[in-house]
Amino acid sequence: MKYASPITFCLSLFIALSPEAQELESDEAAINRVDAEMVTALNTRDVGRWLSHFVDDAEMWPPCAPRIVGKDEIRHEIELYLASPTFVVAHHIEKVVVAKSADLAYVTYTYEMGDPVTEAGKDVTLYRRDNDGAWKVAIDMWNTDAPPCG
């Protein structure tokens, strides 16, 4: 059995325990919590709580449609989704990447919507750290796994 040298072990431990590594891990955990809270808010149809996780000038880039800019337009769009009695959404996060500057991050995930599922796809969400230190959605872009719009 081959063992790591004491120097390699110490360097690995130092990197894992460094404040920077712990902060990035903490940011990733915070973003995961925000995403989970947003999914819960949507599934309970709490638009206000869901929108509280967006910056004021947020954008949504839905498939086969123009950009949606600002919380008022985003509210209108999500209310159209929530009008369906079968609306439900699930996210399956694949990756959370926090910039070294710790003011931007992106998340990639797959999703399903509907009960039964009527849409499945993938998403990239850009998060920006707000003035109060909270992670908020700046841009949400997704597309369905269905055939291209036409």
Sequence and secondary structure as in RCSB ss.txt:
>XXXX:A:sequence
MKYASPITFCLSLFIALSPEAQELESDEAAINRVDAEMVTALNTRDVGRWLSHFVDDAEMWPPCAPRIVGKDEIR
HEIELYLASPTFVVAHHIEKVVVAKSADLAYVTYTYEMGDPVTEAGKDVTLYRRDNDGAWKVAIDMWNTDAPPCG
>XXXX:A:secstr
     HHHHHHHHHHHHSHHHHHHHHHHHHHHHHHHHHHHHHHTT HHHHHTTEEEEEEEE TTS  EESHHHHH
HHHHHHHTSTT  EEEEEEEEEE TTSSEEEEEEEEEETTTT EEEEEEEEEEE TTS EEEEEEEEEESSS   
